[in-house]
Amino acid sequence: MVPPVKNEVRERREAAGLSQAELGAAVGVTRQTVNAIECERYDPSLELAFGLAAHFDCTVEDLFDSGTDDEE
C-alpha cells in the first residue's frame, strides 16, 4: 500500500485565514474533502492538486510531497 502524500494544505490555508469550507468552495470541493486532504486520509486528484496549488499561487511540488525524492 502506498502511503498518503504529505502536504502543506493546512498550513497554507491557515496562513491565508481561510476556513476549510471557504477553501473547499474556492476549489470546488466540500469541507470534508479539505479536511481529509489535510489529515492525509485522502490524496487529491491531479485536477484538484493543481487547483489547490493555483489557489495558493505555488507549484504542486511546493504543496505536496510524495516522499519519493528521499529514497533516491
N, CA and C atoms as an extended XYZ file, in Angstrom:
216
Properties=species:S:1:pos:R:3:atomname:S:1:resname:S:1:resid:I:1 pbc="F F F"
N         0.838       -1.182        0.000 N   MET     1
C         0.000        0.000        0.000 CA  MET     1
C         0.885        1.247        0.000 C   MET     1
N         0.527        2.197       -0.822 N   VAL     2
C         1.272        3.448       -0.939 CA  VAL     2
C         0.834        4.393        0.185 C   VAL     2
N         1.791        4.953        0.922 N   PRO     3
C         1.408        5.890        1.988 CA  PRO     3
C         0.823        7.166        1.397 C   PRO     3
N        -0.012        7.859        2.160 N   PRO     4
C        -0.596        9.108        1.657 CA  PRO     4
C         0.478       10.153        1.390 C   PRO     4
N         0.152       11.060        0.507 N   VAL     5
C         1.070       12.146        0.151 CA  VAL     5
C         1.043       13.194        1.248 C   VAL     5
N         2.199       13.575        1.736 N   LYS     6
C         2.284       14.651        2.736 CA  LYS     6
C         2.003       15.977        2.040 C   LYS     6
N         1.442       16.920        2.773 N   ASN     7
C         1.099       18.190        2.148 CA  ASN     7
C         1.140       19.335        3.147 C   ASN     7
N         1.094       20.544        2.603 N   GLU     8
C         1.100       21.769        3.405 CA  GLU     8
C        -0.226       22.520        3.284 C   GLU     8
N        -1.295       21.812        2.951 N   VAL     9
C        -2.582       22.476        2.725 CA  VAL     9
C        -3.048       23.192        3.986 C   VAL     9
N        -3.017       22.518        5.129 N   ARG    10
C        -3.497       23.142        6.373 CA  ARG    10
C        -2.705       24.410        6.700 C   ARG    10
N        -1.385       24.311        6.613 N   GLU    11
C        -0.547       25.457        6.953 CA  GLU    11
C        -0.844       26.653        6.040 C   GLU    11
N        -0.958       26.383        4.750 N   ARG    12
C        -1.216       27.476        3.799 CA  ARG    12
C        -2.631       28.026        3.959 C   ARG    12
N        -3.600       27.152        4.236 N   ARG    13
C        -4.985       27.606        4.444 CA  ARG    13
C        -5.065       28.510        5.674 C   ARG    13
N        -4.452       28.074        6.761 N   GLU    14
C        -4.484       28.864        7.989 CA  GLU    14
C        -3.751       30.186        7.808 C   GLU    14
N        -2.617       30.163        7.106 N   ALA    15
C        -1.867       31.398        6.851 CA  ALA    15
C        -2.693       32.380        6.028 C   ALA    15
N        -3.553       31.851        5.169 N   ALA    16
C        -4.416       32.703        4.337 CA  ALA    16
C        -5.676       33.138        5.085 C   ALA    16
N        -5.877       32.620        6.288 N   GLY    17
C        -7.045       32.990        7.083 CA  GLY    17
C        -8.342       32.399        6.567 C   GLY    17
N        -8.264       31.238        5.938 N   LEU    18
C        -9.451       30.596        5.369 CA  LEU    18
C        -9.918       29.437        6.239 C   LEU    18
N       -11.226       29.215        6.259 N   SER    19
C       -11.763       28.012        6.885 CA  SER    19
C       -11.690       26.881        5.865 C   SER    19
N       -11.882       25.674        6.331 N   GLN    20
C       -11.908       24.546        5.403 CA  GLN    20
C       -13.046       24.713        4.402 C   GLN    20
N       -14.186       25.195        4.863 N   ALA    21
C       -15.335       25.399        3.974 CA  ALA    21
C       -15.036       26.454        2.914 C   ALA    21
N       -14.363       27.531        3.319 N   GLU    22
C       -14.022       28.589        2.362 CA  GLU    22
C       -13.045       28.080        1.299 C   GLU    22
N       -12.044       27.324        1.721 N   LEU    23
C       -11.100       26.769        0.755 CA  LEU    23
C       -11.808       25.783       -0.161 C   LEU    23
N       -12.640       24.940        0.411 N   GLY    24
C       -13.385       23.977       -0.397 CA  GLY    24
C       -14.231       24.665       -1.457 C   GLY    24
N       -14.934       25.715       -1.061 N   ALA    25
C       -15.765       26.456       -2.013 CA  ALA    25
C       -14.914       27.088       -3.106 C   ALA    25
N       -13.732       27.556       -2.749 N   ALA    26
C       -12.855       28.213       -3.721 CA  ALA    26
C       -12.331       27.237       -4.773 C   ALA    26
N       -12.170       25.967       -4.402 N   VAL    27
C       -11.623       24.991       -5.352 CA  VAL    27
C       -12.649       23.945       -5.791 C   VAL    27
N       -13.881       24.090       -5.347 N   GLY    28
C       -14.961       23.234       -5.838 CA  GLY    28
C       -15.104       21.881       -5.170 C   GLY    28
N       -14.748       21.802       -3.883 N   VAL    29
C       -14.934       20.558       -3.136 CA  VAL    29
C       -15.589       20.882       -1.793 C   VAL    29
N       -15.930       19.861       -1.040 N   THR    30
C       -16.563       20.067        0.258 CA  THR    30
C       -15.527       20.319        1.352 C   THR    30
N       -16.004       20.822        2.477 N   ARG    31
C       -15.148       20.995        3.653 CA  ARG    31
C       -14.575       19.652        4.075 C   ARG    31
N       -15.366       18.590        3.954 N   GLN    32
C       -14.919       17.263        4.352 CA  GLN    32
C       -13.737       16.798        3.494 C   GLN    32
N       -13.763       17.143        2.216 N   THR    33
C       -12.655       16.775        1.339 CA  THR    33
C       -11.386       17.514        1.751 C   THR    33
N       -11.510       18.799        2.047 N   VAL    34
C       -10.352       19.572        2.503 CA  VAL    34
C        -9.805       18.970        3.793 C   VAL    34
N       -10.701       18.612        4.718 N   ASN    35
C       -10.265       18.009        5.972 CA  ASN    35
C        -9.532       16.698        5.732 C   ASN    35
N       -10.050       15.862        4.851 N   ALA    36
C        -9.416       14.568        4.565 CA  ALA    36
C        -8.036       14.759        3.937 C   ALA    36
N        -7.881       15.763        3.076 N   ILE    37
C        -6.569       16.043        2.480 CA  ILE    37
C        -5.607       16.518        3.559 C   ILE    37
N        -6.054       17.449        4.392 N   GLU    38
C        -5.195       17.982        5.452 CA  GLU    38
C        -4.751       16.899        6.434 C   GLU    38
N        -5.633       15.955        6.726 N   CYS    39
C        -5.317       14.867        7.667 CA  CYS    39
C        -4.613       13.702        6.981 C   CYS    39
N        -4.316       13.877        5.692 N   GLU    40
C        -3.613       12.884        4.887 CA  GLU    40
C        -4.338       11.551        4.844 C   GLU    40
N        -5.675       11.623        4.831 N   ARG    41
C        -6.501       10.431        4.654 CA  ARG    41
C        -6.955       10.293        3.203 C   ARG    41
N        -6.706       11.311        2.397 N   TYR    42
C        -7.168       11.325        1.013 CA  TYR    42
C        -6.157       12.060        0.152 C   TYR    42
N        -5.750       11.442       -0.943 N   ASP    43
C        -4.871       12.092       -1.910 CA  ASP    43
C        -5.756       12.717       -2.986 C   ASP    43
N        -5.618       14.007       -3.221 N   PRO    44
C        -6.478       14.664       -4.202 CA  PRO    44
C        -6.175       14.209       -5.625 C   PRO    44
N        -7.176       14.361       -6.470 N   SER    45
C        -6.960       14.102       -7.892 CA  SER    45
C        -5.934       15.098       -8.411 C   SER    45
N        -5.381       14.805       -9.566 N   LEU    46
C        -4.419       15.717      -10.181 CA  LEU    46
C        -5.061       17.079      -10.429 C   LEU    46
N        -6.296       17.066      -10.906 N   GLU    47
C        -7.015       18.318      -11.166 CA  GLU    47
C        -7.166       19.131       -9.877 C   GLU    47
N        -7.540       18.488       -8.791 N   LEU    48
C        -7.700       19.188       -7.517 CA  LEU    48
C        -6.357       19.671       -6.980 C   LEU    48
N        -5.322       18.856       -7.113 N   ALA    49
C        -3.987       19.268       -6.657 CA  ALA    49
C        -3.545       20.532       -7.388 C   ALA    49
N        -3.760       20.578       -8.706 N   PHE    50
C        -3.408       21.774       -9.465 CA  PHE    50
C        -4.281       22.958       -9.053 C   PHE    50
N        -5.558       22.707       -8.772 N   GLY    51
C        -6.450       23.779       -8.327 CA  GLY    51
C        -6.014       24.363       -6.995 C   GLY    51
N        -5.628       23.505       -6.068 N   LEU    52
C        -5.148       23.977       -4.768 CA  LEU    52
C        -3.852       24.767       -4.923 C   LEU    52
N        -2.943       24.249       -5.737 N   ALA    53
C        -1.678       24.953       -5.964 CA  ALA    53
C        -1.928       26.317       -6.593 C   ALA    53
N        -2.823       26.381       -7.562 N   ALA    54
C        -3.142       27.666       -8.203 CA  ALA    54
C        -3.762       28.629       -7.187 C   ALA    54
N        -4.623       28.114       -6.323 N   HIS    55
C        -5.253       28.969       -5.308 CA  HIS    55
C        -4.205       29.574       -4.380 C   HIS    55
N        -3.208       28.783       -4.024 N   PHE    56
C        -2.168       29.263       -3.115 CA  PHE    56
C        -0.978       29.868       -3.857 C   PHE    56
N        -1.084       29.979       -5.178 N   ASP    57
C        -0.049       30.584       -6.015 CA  ASP    57
C         1.314       29.936       -5.777 C   ASP    57
N         1.315       28.597       -5.860 N   CYS    58
C         2.544       27.844       -5.714 CA  CYS    58
C         2.498       26.661       -6.673 C   CYS    58
N         3.559       25.898       -6.713 N   THR    59
C         3.557       24.706       -7.561 CA  THR    59
C         2.968       23.530       -6.783 C   THR    59
N         2.551       22.516       -7.512 N   VAL    60
C         2.057       21.292       -6.882 CA  VAL    60
C         3.157       20.692       -6.012 C   VAL    60
N         4.400       20.740       -6.504 N   GLU    61
C         5.531       20.188       -5.749 CA  GLU    61
C         5.759       20.935       -4.440 C   GLU    61
N         5.462       22.247       -4.421 N   ASP    62
C         5.596       23.017       -3.184 CA  ASP    62
C         4.535       22.618       -2.164 C   ASP    62
N         3.369       22.240       -2.657 N   LEU    63
C         2.229       21.946       -1.790 CA  LEU    63
C         2.191       20.494       -1.344 C   LEU    63
N         2.619       19.585       -2.207 N   PHE    64
C         2.552       18.150       -1.929 CA  PHE    64
C         3.926       17.515       -2.029 C   PHE    64
N         4.203       16.561       -1.135 N   ASP    65
C         5.476       15.866       -1.114 CA  ASP    65
C         5.210       14.370       -1.005 C   ASP    65
N         5.477       13.637       -2.065 N   SER    66
C         5.236       12.190       -2.057 CA  SER    66
C         6.288       11.442       -1.262 C   SER    66
N         7.408       12.101       -0.993 N   GLY    67
C         8.478       11.454       -0.240 CA  GLY    67
C         9.353       10.578       -1.108 C   GLY    67
N         9.068       10.476       -2.403 N   THR    68
C         9.839        9.595       -3.265 CA  THR    68
C        11.239       10.121       -3.523 C   THR    68
N        11.450       11.433       -3.456 N   ASP    69
C        12.778       12.007       -3.675 CA  ASP    69
C        13.753       11.583       -2.579 C   ASP    69
N        13.253       11.339       -1.373 N   ASP    70
C        14.110       10.969       -0.249 CA  ASP    70
C        14.726        9.594       -0.413 C   ASP    70
N        14.094        8.743       -1.229 N   GLU    71
C        14.536        7.367       -1.357 CA  GLU    71
C        15.620        7.205       -2.412 C   GLU    71
N        15.870        8.214       -3.223 N   GLU    72
C        16.845        8.106       -4.292 CA  GLU    72
C        18.251        8.446       -3.815 C   GLU    72
